[in-house]
Amino acid sequence: MDFALAGSCVICGCSAFATAFALTSGGASQRIRASPAEDSLDALLARVRHLPLLERMERKASTTRGRTECLKQMPTMLDVVTLGLSAGLSFDSSLELYCGRYDNELARVLGAAMLTWRLGTESREEALLGVARRLQMASFDRFVGVVTQALAFGSPLAVTLEHQAQAIRDEQRSQVEEEIERVPVKMLIPLGVLIVPAMLLAILGPLFGASLSLG
């Protein structure tokens, strides 16, 4: 989220700079007069947005958002797969049940991976490992390891996935609690920079004014 906020701020700043430059620069004014103003401004903003640094920041922010979204959806996916396995479905059918019922980033990624091993272009293990390399999430790496071992050796999978879903929920809950605990510390910065000086001015201003008038 920090990368997304930074990228948005940089893009907004560059857009504002480009707008001011296009309206105040003499050469730019001539180019705008030579062609429609809106087209020239859109072209200038398009050049700014396609700067290599901004493109890298946008890609990194998009990757971070996708990874965060997939992490939030992991427990639900594990619950659906566990429910399907408990009902007697195979792993592929249980995963297809999740991908068909939900429209989110994780369902789309898993649906594309499942299509590759059904077409025979990759094995199930290779496709899941490819998704794990793309997402780079420890929880999904554990999921792939458990599924691969269970399908290879025929061990029960539903109970293990149920425990994994609970572990992910506990981890997410602890992360939320840590964020809540850090909120008072983060509030000290605006409190010290904005609120305290304003209170001092409100309290000491009349006193200084009264002392000057008496003097």
C-alpha positions in Angstrom: 0.0 0.0 0.0 2.9 2.3 0.6 4.1 1.8 -2.9 0.6 2.5 -4.3 0.4 5.7 -2.3 3.8 6.8 -3.3 3.1 6.1 -7.0 -0.2 8.0 -6.9 1.5 11.0 -5.2 4.3 11.0 -7.8 1.9 10.8 -10.7 -0.3 13.6 -9.3 2.7 15.8 -8.7 4.1 15.1 -12.2 0.7 15.7 -13.7 0.3 19.1 -11.9 3.8 20.1 -13.0 3.1 19.1 -16.6 -0.1 21.1 -16.6 1.6 24.2 -15.2 4.5 23.9 -17.6 2.1 23.5 -20.6 0.1 26.6 -19.6 3.0 28.9 -18.6 5.9 28.0 -21.0 6.1 30.0 -24.1 7.1 27.1 -26.4 4.4 25.0 -25.0 1.9 27.7 -25.5 2.8 27.9 -29.2 2.4 24.1 -29.6 -1.0 24.3 -27.8 -2.1 27.1 -30.1 -1.0 25.1 -33.1 -3.2 22.1 -32.1 -6.2 21.6 -29.8 -5.3 22.3 -26.2 -6.8 19.2 -24.8 -5.0 16.9 -27.2 -1.7 18.5 -26.4 -2.2 18.3 -22.7 -3.3 14.7 -22.9 -0.2 13.9 -24.9 2.1 15.6 -22.4 0.5 13.8 -19.5 0.8 10.5 -21.3 4.5 11.1 -21.7 4.8 11.8 -18.0 2.9 8.7 -17.0 5.1 6.5 -19.3 8.4 7.5 -17.6 10.3 4.4 -16.7 10.5 5.2 -13.0 6.7 5.7 -12.7 6.0 2.6 -14.7 8.2 0.5 -12.3 6.5 2.0 -9.3 3.0 1.3 -10.7 4.0 -2.3 -11.5 5.4 -2.8 -8.1 2.3 -1.3 -6.4 0.1 -3.5 -8.6 2.0 -6.6 -7.6 1.8 -5.7 -3.9 -1.9 -5.1 -4.1 -2.5 -8.4 -5.9 -0.4 -10.3 -3.4 -2.3 -8.7 -0.5 -5.6 -9.5 -2.0 -4.6 -13.2 -2.6 -3.4 -13.5 1.0 -6.8 -12.3 2.2 -8.6 -14.8 0.0 -6.4 -17.8 1.0 -8.6 -18.9 4.0 -11.8 -18.9 2.0 -10.1 -20.9 -0.8 -8.8 -23.5 1.7 -12.3 -23.7 3.3 -14.0 -24.4 0.0 -11.4 -27.0 -1.1 -11.6 -28.6 2.3 -15.4 -28.7 2.0 -15.2 -30.3 -1.4 -12.7 -32.9 -0.2 -14.9 -33.7 2.8 -17.8 -34.2 0.4 -15.9 -36.8 -1.6 -14.7 -34.6 -4.5 -11.2 -34.8 -5.9 -8.7 -32.0 -5.4 -9.2 -30.8 -8.9 -13.0 -30.7 -8.6 -12.8 -29.0 -5.2 -10.4 -26.3 -6.6 -12.7 -25.9 -9.6 -15.6 -25.4 -7.2 -13.7 -22.4 -5.7 -12.6 -20.9 -9.0 -16.1 -21.2 -10.4 -17.9 -19.6 -7.4 -15.6 -16.7 -6.8 -14.4 -13.9 -9.0 -11.2 -12.5 -7.4 -7.5 -12.4 -8.1 -6.7 -15.8 -6.4 -9.5 -17.6 -8.2 -8.3 -16.2 -11.6 -4.7 -17.2 -11.0 -5.6 -20.7 -9.8 -8.1 -21.1 -12.7 -5.4 -20.3 -15.2 -3.0 -22.8 -13.6 -5.6 -25.5 -13.5 -6.3 -25.0 -17.2 -2.6 -25.6 -18.0 -2.4 -28.9 -16.2 -5.7 -30.1 -17.7 -4.4 -29.2 -21.2 -1.3 -31.1 -20.5 1.2 -28.3 -21.0 2.3 -28.5 -17.4 1.9 -31.0 -14.6 -0.1 -30.1 -11.5 3.0 -29.6 -9.4 4.7 -27.4 -12.0 1.6 -25.2 -12.4 1.2 -24.8 -8.7 4.9 -24.0 -8.2 4.6 -21.4 -10.9 1.8 -19.7 -9.1 3.8 -19.9 -5.9 6.8 -18.2 -7.6 4.4 -15.5 -8.9 2.7 -14.8 -5.6 5.7 -15.2 -3.4 3.6 -15.9 -0.3 4.8 -18.3 2.4 1.2 -19.5 3.1 0.7 -20.4 -0.5 4.1 -22.2 -0.6 3.0 -24.3 2.4 -0.3 -25.0 0.6 1.5 -26.2 -2.6 3.9 -28.4 -0.5 1.0 -30.0 1.4 -1.1 -30.7 -1.7 1.9 -32.1 -3.6 2.8 -34.5 -0.9 -0.8 -35.6 -0.2 -1.5 -36.3 -3.8 1.8 -38.1 -4.3 1.5 -40.4 -1.3 -2.3 -40.6 -0.9 -2.4 -39.1 2.5 -5.6 -37.3 3.8 -5.6 -33.6 2.8 -8.8 -32.1 4.2 -7.8 -32.0 7.8 -4.4 -30.5 7.0 -5.9 -27.7 4.8 -8.4 -26.9 7.6 -5.6 -26.4 10.1 -3.7 -24.3 7.6 -6.7 -22.1 7.0 -7.0 -21.5 10.7 -3.3 -20.8 11.0 -3.6 -18.1 8.3 -6.6 -16.5 10.0 -4.7 -16.4 13.3 -1.7 -14.8 11.5 -3.9 -12.2 9.8 -5.6 -11.4 13.2 -2.2 -10.9 14.9 -1.1 -8.6 12.0 -4.3 -6.5 12.5 -3.7 -6.3 16.2 -0.1 -5.2 15.7 -1.4 -2.4 13.3 -3.9 -1.3 15.9 -1.1 -1.1 18.5 1.0 1.0 16.2 -1.7 3.6 15.6 -1.1 5.6 18.8 2.6 5.8 17.9 1.8 7.1 14.4 -0.6 9.7 15.9 2.3 11.3 17.8 3.7 12.8 14.6 0.6 14.9 13.6 -0.1 15.5 17.3 3.4 17.0 17.8 3.6 18.9 14.5 0.1 20.3 14.1 -2.1 20.1 17.2 0.4 21.0 19.9 1.7 24.2 18.2 -1.9 25.3 17.4 -2.8 24.8 21.1 0.2 26.8 22.2 -0.6 29.6 19.9 -4.2 29.6 21.1 -3.1 29.7 24.7 -0.1 32.0 24.6 -1.2 34.3 21.8 -3.7 36.2 24.0 -1.2 36.4 26.8 1.5 37.9 24.6 -1.1 40.3 23.1 -2.2 41.4 26.6 1.4 41.9 27.8 2.3 44.0 24.7 -0.8 46.2 25.1 0.1 46.8 28.8 3.7 47.6 27.9 
